[in-house]
């Protein structure tokens, strides 16, 4: 994940535990529809831009 999605970000050299705590353990509401699953994240998360850029980099 670091090589593919977090290059150039503040978590590019972070260990796996730090990435998990800061980026992946985010409270969210999951809304399921027949066609897609949406995650509703808090708008004031301090690493919001890093999360969005990583999500876009990992998306097919």
Protein Blocks (a to p, Z undefined) as FASTA:
>chain_A
ZZmmmgoiaklmccfklmmmmmmmccddddddfkbccddddfkbfklmmmmmmmmmmpZZ
